[in-house]
Amino acid sequence: MDDALRMVVAGLGYSGAAIAAEAASRGFAVRGTARDPAGARPPPGVRAIGFDTAGEAIRDATHLVVTAPPGEAGDPVLAAHAEAIAAAPALRWIGYLSTTGVYGDRGGAVVTEADAPSPGQPRSIRRLAAEQAWREAAAARGAALDLFRTGGIYGPGRSALDEVRAGTARCVIRPGHAFSRIHRDDIALAVVAAALRHAAGGTRVLHLVDDEAAPSADVVAEAARLLGVPPPPEIPFETARAGMSAMALSFWSEHRVVANAVTRTALGLGWRHPTYREGLRAILAAGG
């Protein structure tokens, strides 16, 4: 039996590149898709390949990670490469990056990995449909499937530190409202841990959120403190909403606290950045 670990990461974007780098460091031969592989900048040890021509790599893979979001027409990876996935003889695990948005608004209640989704936003409805499509594809192939429902993603170049520096950060106050988030490098840690500890088959739901849901204003205030500058003035949500985009309003319209205990136990790990405090400190220490 071929014991080599060969991973294809469908989408070398912000999270996908971090997953690819983590997998390469753990002994996988990694190829990642890009619309323009000639112009891509893959991590060391990772080969960039064209998305449209990735069928051969997928057929050769033992592990497949999908980071691309669904569009109006459904999941783009399945649309382009369903035949290659079905025909991949060694493919034994698929990881799909979804979103905690599939749970919809829970009025601040805690959501566990066992809770049924109930999406309210159109993009979350599309995500749940994509999850189901991957359930069917994995079952048909006989591969294990991990559905990674992620919170708000932050990390180097995409954090409250950048917003404070740019002068675009706002301390919006909405009492009792908190967001679940996850550092990009903890996504990579969890996805590769799952790939190495997958079950023989079936589907798992895993929550990629850190250990402390927190108000966005607290995160902004911590970023300002780390940078040694005053935080932005506090703005009541009812005042701030007038200037919010439709996308921002959709996030603020939902409130849930996402638990992760089952996920951390299943993967046998603790986060590198258990809360936004450690995450922001690590970004700043690394020059971000």
ABEGO torsion letter per residue (X at the ends): XBABBBBBBBGBBAAAAAAAAAAAAAGBBBBBBBABAAABBBBBGBBBBBAAAAAAAAAABABBBBABBBBAAEBAAAAAAAAAAAABAABABBBBBBBAAAAEBAGGBBBBAABBBBBABAAAAAAAAAAAAAAAAAAAAGBBBBBBBBBBBBEBGBBAAAAAAAGABBBBBBBGBBBBBBBAAAAAAAAAAAAAABBABEBBBBBBBBABBBBAAAAAAAAAAAAGBBBBBBBBAAAAAAABBAAAAAAAABBBBBBAAAAAAAAGBBBABABAAAAAAAAAAAGX
